Each structure stands twice: as C-alpha cells, then as structure tokens.
Amino acid sequence: MGRSVHISTEFAFLLSGVFIMLVAWALNLLGTIAGDQGSGHGVSDFYLWLFLMFQGLGFSTVGVIGAKRHAKRHYTDGPMGRARG
C-alpha cells in the first residue's frame, strides 16, 4: 500500500516563497525580452520586482524557520512531535 504525501505548513510556505520569486524572475525576463518601456519611467517595475523578491524571501524564511522549529520538537518530544491526521 502506498504512502500518502503529507505537505506540512512549513513546506507549503517554502514552496510558495520559491514560487513567488520564480514568478518575479519570469516577469522580469518577459519585460526584458519585450523591451516595452511602459507608460512611466520604468522605475516602478524595479520596485515591483524588489517587492516580489522580498515577499518570496519572507515566505521562504518562515518555511525554513518553522521546519527547523518543528524538527527540534520532533526530536525532543518523539511521538508528540509527529504530525497527526
């Protein structure tokens, strides 16, 4: 019998942060390939990219710190540290 996949909250935060950063890089690449200057001076695109990168970094950081904290609890508590469900 196959083992079911369990995605923890920490792993979901880590994946979503990496996904946000990949989307930011993809949007930056598409903007570079298109070569469109847009209606403004092009400064807002940099700030949007920077905002998305920091948001992705924040999500990933929450995932890594949460996973470390959960692993520490798992090692010290034994059965109580395991995910239930």
N, CA, C and O atoms as a printed pandas DataFrame, in Angstrom:
     atom_number atom_name residue_name chain_id  residue_number  x_coord  y_coord  z_coord
0              1         N          MET        A               1    0.839   -1.169    0.000
1              2        CA          MET        A               1    0.000    0.000    0.000
2              3         C          MET        A               1    0.889    1.238    0.000
3              4         O          MET        A               1    1.864    1.311    0.747
4              5         N          GLY        A               2    0.545    2.209   -0.844
5              6        CA          GLY        A               2    1.371    3.407   -0.991
6              7         C          GLY        A               2    1.251    4.344    0.186
7              8         O          GLY        A               2    0.238    4.375    0.885
8              9         N          ARG        A               3    2.271    5.079    0.381
9             10        CA          ARG        A               3    2.290    6.042    1.474
10            11         C          ARG        A               3    1.747    7.366    0.967
11            12         O          ARG        A               3    2.154    7.829   -0.098
12            13         N          SER        A               4    0.843    7.978    1.703
13            14        CA          SER        A               4    0.262    9.244    1.262
14            15         C          SER        A               4    1.258   10.392    1.475
15            16         O          SER        A               4    2.094   10.356    2.378
16            17         N          VAL        A               5    1.144   11.373    0.643
17            18        CA          VAL        A               5    2.037   12.529    0.720
18            19         C          VAL        A               5    1.469   13.511    1.730
19            20         O          VAL        A               5    0.302   13.894    1.649
20            21         N          HIS        A               6    2.294   13.914    2.672
21            22        CA          HIS        A               6    1.890   14.889    3.684
22            23         C          HIS        A               6    2.728   16.156    3.500
23            24         O          HIS        A               6    3.945   16.141    3.682
24            25         N          ILE        A               7    2.066   17.232    3.142
25            26        CA          ILE        A               7    2.756   18.515    2.972
26            27         C          ILE        A               7    2.479   19.356    4.208
27            28         O          ILE        A               7    1.333   19.706    4.491
28            29         N          SER        A               8    3.527   19.672    4.931
29            30        CA          SER        A               8    3.374   20.462    6.148
30            31         C          SER        A               8    3.206   21.937    5.798
31            32         O          SER        A               8    3.451   22.356    4.667
32            33         N          THR        A               9    2.792   22.695    6.772
33            34        CA          THR        A               9    2.618   24.132    6.589
34            35         C          THR        A               9    3.947   24.796    6.266
35            36         O          THR        A               9    4.010   25.703    5.436
36            37         N          GLU        A              10    4.997   24.346    6.916
37            38        CA          GLU        A              10    6.316   24.938    6.683
38            39         C          GLU        A              10    6.780   24.681    5.253
39            40         O          GLU        A              10    7.333   25.569    4.604
40            41         N          PHE        A              11    6.553   23.466    4.767
41            42        CA          PHE        A              11    6.948   23.139    3.404
42            43         C          PHE        A              11    6.117   23.931    2.393
43            44         O          PHE        A              11    6.629   24.335    1.349
44            45         N          ALA        A              12    4.843   24.153    2.700
45            46        CA          ALA        A              12    3.991   24.946    1.819
46            47         C          ALA        A              12    4.473   26.394    1.758
47            48         O          ALA        A              12    4.470   26.997    0.685
48            49         N          PHE        A              13    4.886   26.959    2.890
49            50        CA          PHE        A              13    5.434   28.319    2.901
50            51         C          PHE        A              13    6.722   28.386    2.083
51            52         O          PHE        A              13    6.936   29.331    1.324
52            53         N          LEU        A              14    7.576   27.379    2.244
53            54        CA          LEU        A              14    8.830   27.357    1.497
54            55         C          LEU        A              14    8.565   27.290   -0.008
55            56         O          LEU        A              14    9.174   28.031   -0.779
56            57         N          LEU        A              15    7.665   26.411   -0.422
57            58        CA          LEU        A              15    7.348   26.293   -1.842
58            59         C          LEU        A              15    6.697   27.553   -2.393
59            60         O          LEU        A              15    7.002   27.971   -3.510
60            61         N          SER        A              16    5.804   28.161   -1.620
61            62        CA          SER        A              16    5.152   29.378   -2.116
62            63         C          SER        A              16    6.147   30.530   -2.230
63            64         O          SER        A              16    6.051   31.337   -3.154
64            65         N          GLY        A              17    7.098   30.614   -1.307
65            66        CA          GLY        A              17    8.119   31.659   -1.411
66            67         C          GLY        A              17    8.995   31.480   -2.632
67            68         O          GLY        A              17    9.308   32.448   -3.325
68            69         N          VAL        A              18    9.391   30.245   -2.898
69            70        CA          VAL        A              18   10.202   29.978   -4.092
70            71         C          VAL        A              18    9.384   30.263   -5.355
71            72         O          VAL        A              18    9.910   30.800   -6.330
72            73         N          PHE        A              19    8.098   29.902   -5.336
73            74        CA          PHE        A              19    7.233   30.161   -6.488
74            75         C          PHE        A              19    7.086   31.667   -6.738
75            76         O          PHE        A              19    7.122   32.103   -7.888
76            77         N          ILE        A              20    6.924   32.453   -5.692
77            78        CA          ILE        A              20    6.808   33.911   -5.835
78            79         C          ILE        A              20    8.083   34.477   -6.448
79            80         O          ILE        A              20    8.022   35.338   -7.325
80            81         N          MET        A              21    9.237   33.998   -5.992
81            82        CA          MET        A              21   10.496   34.501   -6.552
82            83         C          MET        A              21   10.665   34.078   -8.008
83            84         O          MET        A              21   11.171   34.856   -8.817
84            85         N          LEU        A              22   10.250   32.859   -8.356
85            86        CA          LEU        A              22   10.326   32.426   -9.755
86            87         C          LEU        A              22    9.417   33.255  -10.647
87            88         O          LEU        A              22    9.789   33.591  -11.771
88            89         N          VAL        A              23    8.227   33.589  -10.155
89            90        CA          VAL        A              23    7.318   34.434  -10.927
90            91         C          VAL        A              23    7.925   35.817  -11.122
91            92         O          VAL        A              23    7.812   36.392  -12.205
92            93         N          ALA        A              24    8.562   36.357  -10.096
93            94        CA          ALA        A              24    9.196   37.673  -10.224
94            95         C          ALA        A              24   10.301   37.642  -11.281
95            96         O          ALA        A              24   10.404   38.554  -12.101
96            97         N          TRP        A              25   11.126   36.592  -11.262
97            98        CA          TRP        A              25   12.184   36.484  -12.264
98            99         C          TRP        A              25   11.604   36.306  -13.662
99           100         O          TRP        A              25   12.117   36.878  -14.624
100          101         N          ALA        A              26   10.525   35.509  -13.784
101          102        CA          ALA        A              26    9.905   35.300  -15.093
102          103         C          ALA        A              26    9.301   36.593  -15.627
103          104         O          ALA        A              26    9.428   36.888  -16.815
104          105         N          LEU        A              27    8.648   37.366  -14.765
105          106        CA          LEU        A              27    8.092   38.643  -15.210
106          107         C          LEU        A              27    9.193   39.614  -15.626
107          108         O          LEU        A              27    9.040   40.352  -16.599
108          109         N          ASN        A              28   10.287   39.610  -14.896
109          110        CA          ASN        A              28   11.414   40.462  -15.262
110          111         C          ASN        A              28   11.995   40.047  -16.611
111          112         O          ASN        A              28   12.335   40.897  -17.433
112          113         N          LEU        A              29   12.108   38.743  -16.834
113          114        CA          LEU        A              29   12.621   38.242  -18.104
114          115         C          LEU        A              29   11.687   38.596  -19.254
115          116         O          LEU        A              29   12.147   39.015  -20.316
116          117         N          LEU        A              30   10.381   38.432  -19.056
117          118        CA          LEU        A              30    9.424   38.776  -20.106
118          119         C          LEU        A              30    9.461   40.274  -20.420
119          120         O          LEU        A              30    9.358   40.667  -21.581
120          121         N          GLY        A              31    9.606   41.095  -19.402
121          122        CA          GLY        A              31    9.719   42.529  -19.630
122          123         C          GLY        A              31   10.986   42.897  -20.377
123          124         O          GLY        A              31   10.980   43.816  -21.196
124          125         N          THR        A              32   12.067   42.194  -20.105
125          126        CA          THR        A              32   13.325   42.451  -20.802
126          127         C          THR        A              32   13.237   42.013  -22.251
127          128         O          THR        A              32   13.708   42.718  -23.143
128          129         N          ILE        A              33   12.637   40.854  -22.496
129          130        CA          ILE        A              33   12.510   40.357  -23.870
130          131         C          ILE        A              33   11.585   41.246  -24.694
131          132         O          ILE        A              33   11.862   41.522  -25.861
132          133         N          ALA        A              34   10.479   41.698  -24.083
133          134        CA          ALA        A              34    9.522   42.535  -24.807
134          135         C          ALA        A              34   10.121   43.905  -25.129
135          136         O          ALA        A              34    9.824   44.475  -26.179
136          137         N          GLY        A              35   10.944   44.428  -24.256
137          138        CA          GLY        A              35   11.588   45.718  -24.488
138          139         C          GLY        A              35   10.625   46.886  -24.420
139          140         O          GLY        A              35   10.937   47.964  -24.928
140          141         N          ASP        A              36    9.458   46.706  -23.804
141          142        CA          ASP        A              36    8.463   47.766  -23.709
142          143         C          ASP        A              36    8.836   48.701  -22.567
143          144         O          ASP        A              36    9.112   48.262  -21.451
144          145         N          GLN        A              37    8.839   49.991  -22.862
145          146        CA          GLN        A              37    9.199   50.967  -21.836
146          147         C          GLN        A              37    8.031   51.264  -20.901
147          148         O          GLN        A              37    8.250   51.717  -19.778
148          149         N          GLY        A              38    6.819   51.025  -21.328
149          150        CA          GLY        A              38    5.655   51.283  -20.480
150          151         C          GLY        A              38    5.313   52.754  -20.463
151          152         O          GLY        A              38    5.912   53.552  -21.184
152          153         N          SER        A              39    4.348   53.108  -19.638
153          154        CA          SER        A              39    3.893   54.495  -19.595
154          155         C          SER        A              39    4.737   55.358  -18.670
155          156         O          SER        A              39    4.762   56.580  -18.823
156          157         N          GLY        A              40    5.418   54.758  -17.727
157          158        CA          GLY        A              40    6.221   55.520  -16.771
158          159         C          GLY        A              40    7.685   55.565  -17.178
159          160         O          GLY        A              40    8.041   55.345  -18.336
160          161         N          HIS        A              41    8.513   55.853  -16.201
161          162        CA          HIS        A              41    9.950   55.924  -16.431
162          163         C          HIS        A              41   10.636   54.577  -16.242
163          164         O          HIS        A              41   11.855   54.484  -16.381
164          165         N          GLY        A              42    9.886   53.548  -15.931
165          166        CA          GLY        A              42   10.471   52.224  -15.745
166          167         C          GLY        A              42   10.941   51.959  -14.332
167          168         O          GLY        A              42   11.475   50.885  -14.055
168          169         N          VAL        A              43   10.755   52.919  -13.424
169          170        CA          VAL        A              43   11.218   52.745  -12.058
170          171         C          VAL        A              43   10.281   51.829  -11.285
171          172         O          VAL        A              43   10.732   51.060  -10.436
172          173         N          SER        A              44    8.983   51.901  -11.565
173          174        CA          SER        A              44    8.027   51.106  -10.806
174          175         C          SER        A              44    8.224   49.612  -11.045
175          176         O          SER        A              44    7.920   48.804  -10.167
176          177         N          ASP        A              45    8.722   49.236  -12.206
177          178        CA          ASP        A              45    8.960   47.822  -12.464
178          179         C          ASP        A              45   10.034   47.264  -11.534
179          180         O          ASP        A              45    9.925   46.132  -11.064
180          181         N          PHE        A              46   11.056   48.048  -11.275
181          182        CA          PHE        A              46   12.107   47.598  -10.359
182          183         C          PHE        A              46   11.561   47.431   -8.946
183          184         O          PHE        A              46   11.877   46.458   -8.260
184          185         N          TYR        A              47   10.736   48.391   -8.514
185          186        CA          TYR        A              47   10.178   48.297   -7.172
186          187         C          TYR        A              47    9.209   47.129   -7.042
187          188         O          TYR        A              47    9.154   46.492   -5.991
188          189         N          LEU        A              48    8.445   46.836   -8.089
189          190        CA          LEU        A              48    7.579   45.661   -8.073
190          191         C          LEU        A              48    8.406   44.391   -7.986
191          192         O          LEU        A              48    8.078   43.487   -7.219
192          193         N          TRP        A              49    9.472   44.317   -8.763
193          194        CA          TRP        A              49   10.350   43.147   -8.724
194          195         C          TRP        A              49   10.971   42.996   -7.339
195          196         O          TRP        A              49   11.024   41.895   -6.790
196          197         N          LEU        A              50   11.439   44.109   -6.781
197          198        CA          LEU        A              50   12.045   44.075   -5.451
198          199         C          LEU        A              50   11.032   43.654   -4.396
199          200         O          LEU        A              50   11.353   42.874   -3.500
200          201         N          PHE        A              51    9.810   44.169   -4.500
201          202        CA          PHE        A              51    8.758   43.795   -3.559
202          203         C          PHE        A              51    8.458   42.302   -3.642
203          204         O          PHE        A              51    8.326   41.640   -2.612
204          205         N          LEU        A              52    8.350   41.770   -4.846
205          206        CA          LEU        A              52    8.067   40.345   -5.006
206          207         C          LEU        A              52    9.215   39.488   -4.479
207          208         O          LEU        A              52    8.981   38.433   -3.889
208          209         N          MET        A              53   10.438   39.929   -4.687
209          210        CA          MET        A              53   11.584   39.159   -4.189
210          211         C          MET        A              53   11.601   39.123   -2.660
211          212         O          MET        A              53   11.842   38.072   -2.066
212          213         N          PHE        A              54   11.348   40.263   -2.027
213          214        CA          PHE        A              54   11.336   40.278   -0.562
214          215         C          PHE        A              54   10.152   39.495    0.002
215          216         O          PHE        A              54   10.269   38.857    1.049
216          217         N          GLN        A              55    9.011   39.541   -0.690
217          218        CA          GLN        A              55    7.866   38.763   -0.241
218          219         C          GLN        A              55    8.169   37.268   -0.341
219          220         O          GLN        A              55    7.854   36.508    0.575
220          221         N          GLY        A              56    8.775   36.848   -1.443
221          222        CA          GLY        A              56    9.155   35.450   -1.592
222          223         C          GLY        A              56   10.195   35.027   -0.575
223          224         O          GLY        A              56   10.133   33.924   -0.033
224          225         N          LEU        A              57   11.154   35.909   -0.316
225          226        CA          LEU        A              57   12.173   35.617    0.689
226          227         C          LEU        A              57   11.557   35.487    2.078
227          228         O          LEU        A              57   11.958   34.629    2.864
228          229         N          GLY        A              58   10.591   36.334    2.372
229          230        CA          GLY        A              58    9.907   36.253    3.664
230          231         C          GLY        A              58    9.142   34.952    3.827
231          232         O          GLY        A              58    9.216   34.313    4.877
232          233         N          PHE        A              59    8.405   34.553    2.790
233          234        CA          PHE        A              59    7.668   33.290    2.848
234          235         C          PHE        A              59    8.627   32.116    3.021
235          236         O          PHE        A              59    8.375   31.216    3.822
236          237         N          SER        A              60    9.721   32.126    2.272
237          238        CA          SER        A              60   10.689   31.035    2.378
238          239         C          SER        A              60   11.339   30.998    3.752
239          240         O          SER        A              60   11.592   29.921    4.291
240          241         N          THR        A              61   11.609   32.156    4.319
241          242        CA          THR        A              61   12.215   32.217    5.648
242          243         C          THR        A              61   11.283   31.641    6.697
243          244         O          THR        A              61   11.723   30.912    7.586
244          245         N          VAL        A              62    9.994   31.961    6.604
245          246        CA          VAL        A              62    9.020   31.394    7.537
246          247         C          VAL        A              62    9.010   29.875    7.412
247          248         O          VAL        A              62    8.921   29.171    8.417
248          249         N          GLY        A              63    9.100   29.370    6.191
249          250        CA          GLY        A              63    9.111   27.927    5.979
250          251         C          GLY        A              63   10.335   27.261    6.567
251          252         O          GLY        A              63   10.228   26.206    7.192
252          253         N          VAL        A              64   11.501   27.865    6.375
253          254        CA          VAL        A              64   12.746   27.262    6.876
254          255         C          VAL        A              64   12.802   27.320    8.400
255          256         O          VAL        A              64   13.170   26.335    9.041
256          257         N          ILE        A              65   12.444   28.453    8.982
257          258        CA          ILE        A              65   12.481   28.577   10.443
258          259         C          ILE        A              65   11.444   27.667   11.084
259          260         O          ILE        A              65   11.712   27.037   12.107
260          261         N          GLY        A              66   10.255   27.598   10.480
261          262        CA          GLY        A              66    9.220   26.714   11.015
262          263         C          GLY        A              66    9.621   25.259   10.935
263          264         O          GLY        A              66    9.360   24.490   11.861
264          265         N          ALA        A              67   10.256   24.869    9.834
265          266        CA          ALA        A              67   10.694   23.479    9.689
266          267         C          ALA        A              67   11.773   23.146   10.717
267          268         O          ALA        A              67   11.793   22.046   11.270
268          269         N          LYS        A              68   12.661   24.091   10.967
269          270        CA          LYS        A              68   13.718   23.859   11.965
270          271         C          LYS        A              68   13.110   23.724   13.361
271          272         O          LYS        A              68   13.518   22.868   14.146
272          273         N          ARG        A              69   12.147   24.565   13.656
273          274        CA          ARG        A              69   11.495   24.506   14.960
274          275         C          ARG        A              69   10.710   23.204   15.114
275          276         O          ARG        A              69   10.709   22.594   16.183
276          277         N          HIS        A              70   10.043   22.784   14.038
277          278        CA          HIS        A              70    9.276   21.541   14.086
278          279         C          HIS        A              70   10.212   20.336   14.233
279          280         O          HIS        A              70    9.901   19.399   14.968
280          281         N          ALA        A              71   11.341   20.353   13.547
281          282        CA          ALA        A              71   12.294   19.251   13.656
282          283         C          ALA        A              71   12.846   19.152   15.075
283          284         O          ALA        A              71   13.027   18.052   15.597
284          285         N          LYS        A              72   13.111   20.288   15.691
285          286        CA          LYS        A              72   13.617   20.283   17.067
286          287         C          LYS        A              72   12.572   19.686   18.010
287          288         O          LYS        A              72   12.916   18.914   18.905
288          289         N          ARG        A              73   11.294   20.041   17.815
289          290        CA          ARG        A              73   10.224   19.493   18.642
290          291         C          ARG        A              73   10.071   17.990   18.394
291          292         O          ARG        A              73    9.811   17.222   19.321
292          293         N          HIS        A              74   10.233   17.588   17.152
293          294        CA          HIS        A              74   10.103   16.178   16.808
294          295         C          HIS        A              74   11.195   15.349   17.490
295          296         O          HIS        A              74   10.937   14.238   17.954
296          297         N          TYR        A              75   12.392   15.882   17.547
297          298        CA          TYR        A              75   13.495   15.143   18.172
298          299         C          TYR        A              75   13.354   15.077   19.685
299          300         O          TYR        A              75   13.753   14.085   20.295
300          301         N          THR        A              76   12.795   16.108   20.299
301          302        CA          THR        A              76   12.707   16.121   21.750
302          303         C          THR        A              76   11.436   15.451   22.263
303          304         O          THR        A              76   11.468   14.817   23.318
304          305         N          ASP        A              77   10.314   15.573   21.543
305          306        CA          ASP        A              77    9.040   15.040   22.032
306          307         C          ASP        A              77    8.727   13.630   21.528
307          308         O          ASP        A              77    7.860   12.961   22.091
308          309         N          GLY        A              78    9.393   13.178   20.511
309          310        CA          GLY        A              78    9.118   11.847   19.986
310          311         C          GLY        A              78    7.770   11.752   19.315
311          312         O          GLY        A              78    7.523   12.447   18.329
312          313         N          PRO        A              79    6.884   10.903   19.827
313          314        CA          PRO        A              79    5.580   10.713   19.174
314          315         C          PRO        A              79    4.715   11.973   19.173
315          316         O          PRO        A              79    3.909   12.156   18.261
316          317         N          MET        A              80    4.863   12.839   20.167
317          318        CA          MET        A              80    4.041   14.049   20.232
318          319         C          MET        A              80    4.458   15.063   19.164
319          320         O          MET        A              80    3.664   15.935   18.811
320          321         N          GLY        A              81    5.661   14.972   18.654
321          322        CA          GLY        A              81    6.114   15.911   17.644
322          323         C          GLY        A              81    5.710   15.543   16.239
323          324         O          GLY        A              81    5.890   16.336   15.315
324          325         N          ARG        A              82    5.165   14.350   16.058
325          326        CA          ARG        A              82    4.751   13.913   14.722
326          327         C          ARG        A              82    3.441   14.564   14.325
327          328         O          ARG        A              82    2.596   14.861   15.169
328          329         N          ALA        A              83    3.286   14.779   13.038
329          330        CA          ALA        A              83    2.040   15.342   12.520
330          331         C          ALA        A              83    0.936   14.284   12.617
331          332         O          ALA        A              83    1.161   13.105   12.341
332          333         N          ARG        A              84   -0.204   14.709   12.996
333          334        CA          ARG        A              84   -1.335   13.791   13.104
334          335         C          ARG        A              84   -2.337   14.106   12.019
335          336         O          ARG        A              84   -2.451   15.247   11.573
336          337         N          GLY        A              85   -3.047   13.105   11.606
337          338        CA          GLY        A              85   -4.088   13.364   10.621
338          339         C          GLY        A              85   -4.144   12.427    9.543
339          340         O          GLY        A              85   -4.989   12.555    8.656
